Amino acid sequence: MSKNSKFVTTLMCIGFTFLYIPMVLLVIYSFNDSRFVTVWGGFSTKWYGELLNNQLVIDSAILSLQIAFVTACAAVVLGTMAGIALVRFGKFKGRTLFSGMISAPLVMPEVITGLSLLMLFIALENALGIPERGFWTITIAHITFSMAFVAVIIQARLAGMDESLEEAAMDLGGKPLRVLFDITLPLIAPGMISGWLLAFTMSLDDLVIASFTAGPGANTLPMYIFSKVKTGLRPDINALATLIILTVAIGVFIAGWLMLRQDKQRKVDEQMAAMETTKDEQAA
Amino acid sequence: MPLDTKIEDRPWLDSSIEPFIKIQNVTKKFGAFTAVDRIDLNVYQGELFSLLGGSGCGKTTLLRMLAGFEEVTSGHIFIDGQDMAGIPPYERPVNMMFQSYALFPHMTVEKNVAYGLKRDGVPKLEIASRVTEILDMVELGQFASRKPHQLSGGQRQRVALARALVKKPKLLLLDEPLGALDKRLREQTQFELMDLQEQLGITFMVVTHDQEEAMTLSTRIAVMDQGDIIQIGTPTEIYEYPESRFTAGFIGNVNMFEGRVTNNSADHVTVQGTDGTEFYIDHGQNVKEGQKVWVAVRPEKLVINKDAVAAGPNQLLGTVDDIGYMGNHSIYRVKLASGRIVQTTAQNIVRPKDAEWAVDWDDKVTLTWEPSATVLLTK
């Protein structure tokens, strides 16, 4: 495009280079024949094969995926409930305080969240004997912070939604719970899906909080990778990272493509409707 | 008043008829703000009643209290004899058409219309036939499987109407029903709405800020301001017999003169304007001599005379300051000796250029009007 000046083009290139150089390097080095992560020794795919034989990596990856899945599902349910309550609940004193409090975990340093949860779990374990630290403690911790993100997304989505839609449904005879399932939830579904994905990735991504709340038997993938940094990285980690990047890229690409297609279809529909109106008016 | 229509068409004149909606001393407060202030209003079966007022006058709040979305702070609302206190929206015999139409974007036209019937547990076959029937009535039969975003504004408006009517409510509430349509479509739809109301016999209650819309549609209008009802009456009563300067000024254009009563007889009142003009009103009114009053004359009641007129009351002398040619009629702004501008309109019954007597800029003219066209206002 000729109207974009060289200056803007350069800026864009710098920005994207900054973002993607590390990842490109990582992908390249995943095909490194050398045993050292940072020394190039020729092209090879052997680390991908090694990866499949590394039971520790596979176990931690599966654990991470399981935690992320449970976290995302629970966070969407809880976060949606919180979001709806905060937006649709009538005005009361201290309402702003409550809305503000839901977003506190967003700005809280992870170390503090992790530490406070650890203390809670230890206290509970001393008092009740449960929970044993491992899968469930990590999951509970992840739900705690990711539901705040979901609640924020749902709040934004609800605020943009015409409240008279729910009123109309009620006016037509829908009881409040019915209206929630018939109207509100279908309309905020896109927000719930993005909330689910966000919670899933954040859980998959988290190292700090998981380290605090994990037990001796449970190692998530980020924890495993990080521990390897200390004991010596092997290129099979690069291969693993490349696979993750590939999966994410495919996911994002498909989602983007679907959204674009829907958008285009909508525009075409609206144009058609507008054209018919002019025809109707000419006829009338 | 010279209004000799049948009494069946004017149930509010018959004290033996029980009102369909009774609003008794209703107040609605939002915190310290009073949106609706001790309102009393009766609406009768089969009426097309309009609440007319500017934004923030309380008309929408009153409508929402009828629908059940707002609770009254004090007072009572009866619909068809039933006290509405504590009855949620989904149990009221009332349906509402929203200003934004509030069509469910994820449902087809058919599903939108069927929603209310489904919630009532109407059998599937009956739902299908009733939906088809009402969609045909609003001429949207072939759009049944479309989604709302695939419809034009006028079509959406009709879906909203069909959805609110399909449950055969006792009362239909319409919040600015034509507000989102462009002018041509609005005029056309006004008449469709009136036909539909007559055909179904359902009581309509319309909220609007558009005085023209209220005048064409309504059997009666309530003019509202700051949470109060200023005047209730038929469109003719509101326009021709306003009771206050607010009503006179809010509905249509008006030329308003301040003055004092000089003579008050049983059959006429004379008023001396502050600028010296003599006003003559051909009916008695409850005023005292010397009392400060206002005289209102509608622009179309004024006649422009180019030739001299024998001196008398109800005359204004001036020069034509401006002419607005509107095609079917023209608006003349006449500047009086006092510097005041008076507005008058005249139908262009002949082409202006052809007419001998055509009024032109800077012409000296005398404006006259019938004594019966003079409105005397005390507040």
Interface residues (C-beta under 8 A of the other chain):
Chain A: D162 S164 L165 E167 A168 A169 M170 D171 L172 G173 G174 K175 R178 D182 I183 P186 L187 R266 D269 E270 M272 A273 A274 E276 T277 D280 E281 A284
Chain B: A67 G68 F69 P88 P89 Y90 V94 N95 M96 F98 Q99 S100 A102 F104 P105 H106 Y115 G116 R119 D120 K147 H149 Q150 L151 S152 G153 G154 Q155 R163 A164 K167 R184 L185 Q188
